[in-house]
C-alpha cells in the first residue's frame, strides 16, 4: 500500500492544488486549456499514465476545463501515488 502523505504535505510542495473536500483527505486542481482538443489531449495522456500506475483520478471536463480530484481510496488519503500523478499532470499541462 502507498504511504499516506496527508493533504498538507502534498499541498506544501504543489502550488495550485487545494483541499478537495473537508469530509475526506483529497486534493484538487482546475486545469484550463485553450480549447476542447487540448483539454482532451491532457485527459488522454493523463489516463494512460494513470492506467500505467493503476491509480485513477476523479475528474470532470467541460469544454476547455478539467477538474481533477486525487486521493488513494484504499489508503484513505493522499499518498505518493497522488503526488506522482499530480506532478505528471502539472508537467503535462505546462507543455500543452
Protein Blocks (a to p, Z undefined) as FASTA:
>chain_A
ZZdebjmlmmmmmghiacfbfkbccdddddddfblklmmmmmmmmmmmmmmnopacdddd
ehjaccdddddfknopacfklmmmmmmmmmmmmmZZ
